Amino acid sequence: MIELREVVKTFDGTRALDGLSMFVPKGSIYGLVGPNGAGKSTVLRHITGVYHQDSGQVLMEGSPIFENPSAKVRLADIPDELFYFITDSTRDLMQFYKGFYPRFDLQRYEALKDVFRTVNEKRPIRHLSKGMQKQSAFWLALCCRPDLLVLDEPVDGLDPVMRRQVWSLLMEDVAEEGTTVLVSSHNLRELEDVCDHVGILSRGRVLLERSLSELQETVTKFQLAFAPGEEPALPEGLNILSESSLGRVKTLIIRGNVEEATARLSALGPVLLDALPLSLEEIFIYELGGEDYAVRELVL
């Protein structure tokens, strides 16, 4: 769906994007994470056609996005800092959006009044609370029926009930309409619940890009213990990312096939052996190791 190839962008002599490449599959929810200054917002502004790269390519299904109206009518964007005309209400902006998006769904706009019922559609958006402004933005974006929805810290300011409602609407569109969602957030725990692909940025490059299932299948936490006085050497060839001990219990983080690792550890005759799933935060910590201090600060 969306592909960036060796993209470079420089501001005042500083490379915000340094040969960045990434791929967002069609019909996926792709989580983009990284420390402050990693280049996340710059990536999103290239994908929405706000910025033009110094070099490289930014493509939607093989076609450049920048100054391409046929691509832009297929995407909607909710930035971290919302823009709106200061006198306009949600209903005013609905009329404005309808003029730009040929698939704007008026029937859905009316139906979503029940979801965003705390938002007064006739009140100027500048008089709404931050959370209500974000609800208004989602209301309008979802009615555009975009093929691609780009979100920057999308649920910041929403209460827990509305956060769940918004994610439910997004996942429904992905499942039923094939919508692609690209979301940038610092909240890895929340992304773990909704994303099927993840990418982590640091210093203008993608350090890691995989499906969430691949990450969870290839990195596992093992806890094992042996009888007193019996602690054999670990088998050679295990890709151990981390090893620690607390009393007699040893904890290993191993990259590789979980069944194979379990069998090799079982052969040592431990009195305790458990294979435990890792959270998205833990996977990032152990996959990245000491490669980038800022990234480790993000996920700890």
Secondary structure as UniProt FT lines:
FT   STRAND          2..11
FT   TURN            12..13
FT   STRAND          14..24
FT   TURN            26..27
FT   STRAND          29..33
FT   TURN            36..37
FT   HELIX           40..47
FT   TURN            48..49
FT   STRAND          55..60
FT   TURN            61..62
FT   STRAND          63..64
FT   TURN            66..67
FT   HELIX           69..72
FT   TURN            73..74
FT   STRAND          75..78
FT   TURN            86..87
FT   HELIX           90..100
FT   TURN            102..103
FT   HELIX           106..111
FT   TURN            112..118
FT   TURN            121..122
FT   HELIX           125..127
FT   HELIX           130..143
FT   STRAND          148..152
FT   TURN            154..157
FT   HELIX           160..177
FT   STRAND          180..184
FT   HELIX           188..194
FT   STRAND          197..202
FT   TURN            203..204
FT   STRAND          205..211
FT   HELIX           212..218
FT   STRAND          219..225
FT   TURN            228..229
FT   TURN            236..237
FT   STRAND          239..246
FT   TURN            247..248
FT   STRAND          249..255
FT   HELIX           258..266
FT   TURN            267..268
FT   STRAND          272..276
FT   HELIX           280..288
FT   TURN            289..290
FT   HELIX           293..299
//
